Amino acid sequence: MDKFKIKNYLQIFCFLALQGVYGQERMQLFYQSPAEKWTEALPIGNGSLGAMVYGTVSQEHIQFNEETLWRGKPHDYAHKGASKYLAEIRQLLADGKQIEAQELANKEFMSDPLRQIHYQPFGDLYMHFNGHENYTNYSRSLDLEKAISTVAYNVDEVAFKREVFSSYPDQVIAINITASQLKALNFEVWLDAIHEQKQVKSDKNSQTLEVKVKDGVLKGISTIKVKTDGIVSTENGKLKIINASTATIYLAAATNYIDFKDVSGQPSQIVTTTLKKVKNKKYKNLKKKHVKDYQSLYNRFQIDFTDNGKSALATSERIFEFWKKADDPQLIALYVQYARYLMISSSRPGTKPPTLQGLWNDKIKPPWFSSYTTNINLEMNYWAVEVANLSELHEPLFDFIKDVSQTGKIVAKEHYDANGWVVHHNVDIWRGAAPVNNANHGIWLSGGAWLSSHIWEHYLFTKDEKFLKDNYSLIKNAALFYTEFLMEDPKTGYLISTPSNSPEIGGMVAGPTMDHQIIRALFKSVVEASEILELDKEFSEKLQKMIPRIAPNKIGQFGQLQEWLEDKDNPESHHRHVSHLWSVYPGSEINYVETPELMKAAKQSLEYRGDNGTGWSLAWKVNFWARFKNGNRAYKLLGNLLSPAEIPDRKNKGGSYPNLFDAHPPFQIDGNFGAAAGIIEMLIQSHLETIELLPALPDALPNGSVSGVCARGGFELSFKWKNSALQEVEVVSKKGGICKLTYNNIDIVFDTKSGKKYNFDAKLQAK
């Protein structure tokens, strides 16, 4: 056999071994061609500094973002004096004059200005490799186990490799390029941006990009520094590297944003200090530190559905094949870990929460402003964070809640003449909490209550009483607003939310079901928190008296759970929002144990909505069907979600792009996070008084294991199943206390001690 054939057989063997044909599969996205568009590029991030790596050969493109670069300026969005019109708007709705109520609200009640502003891209890094147009043995990948994007290829006899990652410990994007032969690496690198106001300056081995946003006060500075064994020079506005075998580029970026009230930051100083700290660090040490930091989060949780060999296919091909036949169990596990990767990359302590597009955006005017939409999308981003053992990554959302409680306090007073705080359906970097866009969907009152549920959920999972005490005032004051806002319905005598809407369907109304569900849940959590912390007894008693007076869930003429106070649901509507099922998921008020008839009605409503939808809508439905304990139906929806987003003849609207980004379309990251939560919800549920194992296991996933999955009560579990039957389970108690396990109609209750492990067999008998 000649040398050429031996070389190619070895390359094929190594490639297959890497993908898992020989040995255990790896958690990675990989491709055999460069990205041609943004939704094919691979994301990296450290919570605040993110990038999309195209992996192109002769001219590489890395588009990057820094989370605080937005349009606009510090601003109070509250409409002064809006509360004077509240009573009239309510009366118009009571009189059945919806159009007139909306017209008045649009004129006198909406945010000032009416719309919020856009999250911005920062810049672009380009690298040109002359003579690399003809290449062989190309591959690019994103290693979810190490958070490193890699590109590899050959030009003639030289093997080239690039690694890119965004380091949280060192706050830089690191790009390492190597060639297998001495002095074979020659390329140019430069910065650019699509902003109108920009400036680029080069100095020896560094280049600095300065940008200023249009229609705003924020400016950003980014600098790259090159370390190499070759020669660096400046030529035609680019850094030129010649006669090298290795080169490392460090990129740092910052803006003058400090918080939503303060833009006096010094980005130049921040960038200079950041790069000074890595100046003398060896790349391998910086990489090692990055991997160690990342894996301290990632390695806590493992999931395996076995591998039937399809993990050897390129990721884009796997998505296409899954659309034709949903038979790739390892892809489901990969999807969960990809969501965890995206969360680690876009939500770290001290950073901002992920927007509708996470940390990543390449447009000056992105869809829906790439903002924080609080009528489901922002909350969905965090559905999996507790159960998937990433609890501290919830912190940016808690910081966000603290911010909007300040702006929301002003809005509560100006718009409703109420105490406490309120948030409507959309928020930006300046923490606008007033109703935006149009009264027919912008006046939605439950943002503050839904956000507050995350504080309570974090407590339920961690049993951290100090956290609960530190954040109690946030949920109390959210509840305080509703105690003053709810009004008695003259027709029914119930307390109702008015004006409001059922998100993005049906226009402005009085008494949407979703509002009442979320407000009831908030009141109940405040009552429980008050009891745990032994404070606010009087306020707790007030809430307990109000809870039964709030308009209840009702079953309508079609056997459906009513979406509104009136029985007017349209069974032909297949709208993407299924808001009136909030108490099924993420809430728990409607369940098989306590409210089986309402559970049946909610299921009927979901049947009417259908199995199609946008990406995030499909993700929500996966969770619903998991709560309905119909794993096969949930899995069917995963088939829709994990199908190619860009095939014109597909009946379903949502899907996945080649880089596994969720498609609304266009890209929205919430579906990635929401679907991951739904997959885990098939395996474990703890929203009632027990931890139920394999409550909705689909037939397509008969074998598997999960470790490090978390349950409410402060428990961490690991368990395996074979032929759709539980094999063994281990429970780790983090806080001690009573634990109840349920599997296949078997219950076991046992007392636990903090830090101790408990092992059981398939019949939940102690081992």
Secondary structure, DSSP 8 states (H G I E B T S, - for coil): --HHHHHHHHHHHHHHHHHTSSSS---EEEESS--SSGGGSEEEESSSEEEEE---SSEEEEEEEETT-BSB-S-----TTGGGGHHHHHHHHHTT-HHHHHHHHHHHTS-SSSS---B---EEEEEE-TT-SS-EEEEEEEETTTTEEEEEEEETTEEEEEEEEEETTTTEEEEEEEESSTT-EEEEEEEE-S-SEEEEEEETTEEEEEEE-TTBS-EEEEEEEEEESSEEEEETTEEEEEEESEEEEEEEEEES--BTTB----HHHHHHHHHHHHTT--HHHHHHHHHHHHHHHHTT-EEE----SGGGS-HHHHHHHHHH----HHHHHHHHHHHHHHHHHH--TTS---BTTBT----SS-GGGG-EETTTHHHHHTTTTTTTT-GGGGHHHHHHHHHHHHHHHHHHHHHH--SS----SEE-TT---S--S-HHHH----HHHHHHHHHHHHHHHH--HHHHHHHHHHHHHHHHHHHHH-EE-TTT--EE--SEEETTEEEEES--HHHHHHHHHHHHHHHHHHHHHT--HHHHHHHHHHGGGB----B-TTS-B-SSSSS---TT---S--GGGTTTTT--SS-TTT-HHHHHHHHHHHHHH-S---HHHHHHHHHHHHHTT-HHHHHHHHHHHTSBTT-TT-S-S-EE-TT--EESSSB-THHHHHHHHHHHHHHEE-SSSSEEESTT--TT--SEEEEEEEETTTEEEEEEEETTEEEEEEEEESS-EEEEEEETTEEEEEEE-TT-EEEEETTS-B-
